[in-house]
Structure formats: C-alpha cells, structure tokens
C-alpha cells in the first residue's frame, strides 16, 4: 500500500461519510455515499513495511428499496472499488482529499465480521440499535493510496 501521511489518516478518522465507487461488469462506475471505518492491520508476511489498510462498510437498516444493492452486486461481480474522502472549505487553501483503491470483497469470515462490526458500532452509535450481523459487510483491501492538499501542513 502507498504511504498515508498523518494528515491523511486524521482526515479518514474524522470524516463521517465517504464516497465509494464500485464498477459494474460493463465497466460503469457506481459511486455512493457510505459510512465507513478504516482499519490498519500488520503486514501478512510479518514484515516491518507499511501496514495493510481495510475499509469496512455495512449495508445498514436505513430505508432502501432493496437489500440487493448495486454496490454489493458490483463487488461480487468485479471486486473493483475506490473510496474518496474530501475536505472542503470556502478558504480553498484548506482543500484536500484522500483516495483509496483496491480489491473489494464481501466479508464472510465470522471473526473478521465481528471485529469490523464492533469498530463500525464504536464509530457510529446509531448502529448499536441495528441488527447488522446478517447484513452484507463490504471490505476494501487497500492496495493504493493517494492524497492531495492545497497547502502543506
């Protein structure tokens, strides 16, 4: 994964809504706003390199036309996704964004689901009153990270 600055990590941790873009089998992008949590994991090979980052989002109980959402179908079909978090301000010297790209999957491992849902509930107290255990849980396995800032910190 590409390195993320502390500034970028702060933006990920403080922003409540991100935009997730999935890709259909026909190559059509499909962006939607999501609630999310970004979690760093040690490298699988035990190396001291950059940690792996996973971004989790659950299909919650807010009103939807269907539980078979296009983002879920796209992830099942293509596994291609990107996420962007941005910081807007009328003072354009304060603009910035963080973009994360990688492979998206539906989480089925019960241990990973439990940990991800715990972290999502800690971040969004509204989830504490929702039954999310059987809901689709999305994971973006970040392989590329980029950031841009109008000014240096």
N, C-alpha and C positions, 0 to 999 in steps of 0.2 A: 504494500500500500504506500502511496505517496505520503510524505510527512505533512501533518497539520500543525500549524502554529498554535500556541496557547490562545491567541486571539480567536482563531477559528473554532477551537474547542469551546471557548466561552460562548461564542455565538450559537453553536449547536446546543449547548446545555441551557441557554436562556431563551431560546426561541420556542414558542409553543406549537407552531404549525409550520410544516414544511410542504413542499410540492414534490410529489412522487410521480415520475413519468415511467410508465411501462410501455412495452412495444408489442403490437399485435403480430400474428404470423404473417400478415401482409406488409409489415414494416411501418404501420401507422403508430405514431406516438400517442399516448393517452395520459395526460397529466391530471392529477387530482390533489387537493389539499389533504394532508393526513396529520394525525397526532403520532408522535414517534418518540423513541428513546435510542440514543447512540451509546453502544457499549463496547469498550475495548477489551480484547482477550489477548493473552500471551500468544506469541507465535506458536503454531502447532509443532514445529520442529524443535522447540525449546531454545531457539537462538535468541540472542540479545537484540535483534533487529526491531524494526517498527512493530508495534502490536497490531493485531488484526482488529478491524472495526466491523461490528454488525449493527445495523439499524433495524429495529423492530417496530412493527405497526400491526394492530389487531383490527379486524372488522368488528366494530363495536355495535351496541344496540341502538345507536341513534337511528331515527327513521331512514329507511332505504326502500327503494322499490323492490329489491330482491337481495338475497344473501349471496347469490351467484354473480358477484360483481365483476365488471370487465377487468379491473386490475388483477383480480385473482385468476381469472381465465388467462390473461396475458402472461402472468408469471408462470402458470402451469404450462403454457404453450411455448414460451420463448426464453424465459429466465432473464430477460434483458430489462434493466431498470437503472434509473438515475434519480437522485434526490438533490434538491437545491433549497438552501436556507439563505434568506437575504435580510439585509439590514437597510431599511430606507429611512431617510431623514430629509427634511426640507433643506438642510445645510448639506449640500452634496459632497462636502469634504468628509462626511461621516458615512458615506455609502460603502457597502461591502457585501460579499456573498461567499458561500462555501458550497461546492458541488461535490457530490459523492457518486461514483458509478461502480457497477459490479454486477455480480450474478444474484438474482433474487430467487428465493425458494419459499415454499410453504413449510413451516416448521411442524414436524410430526413427532420428534423426539420428546417424550414426556418431561424429562429433566430440563431440557432447553426451554420448553414451553413454560414450565413453572417459573424458572428464573426470569424469563422475559416478561411474563405477566406480572410478576412481583415488581419489576422495575417500572413497567408501564403504570401500574397502580400507584406506585410511590410518586411518580411524576404527575399523574392526572387523578386526583382523588375521586372524580366522577366515575371512574372505572370500578371503584370499590363496591358500588351498588349494581354492577352489571355481571351477568353470568357470561364470562369470556372463555371458559375452559374448553368449550367445543367449537368456538369461533375460529375462522381462518386467521392464522398468525403468519405475517409476512416477515421475511428477513432479507435484507440487502447485505450481501457479503461484499464489503467494500474492497475493490482492487485498485481504484484510482481516486485520488482526492485532489481538488484544485480550489484555490481561493483567490479573491481579488479584493483589494481595498483601495479606496480613493486616496488615502494618505497613509503614511507609515505611522505606527503607534508611538 
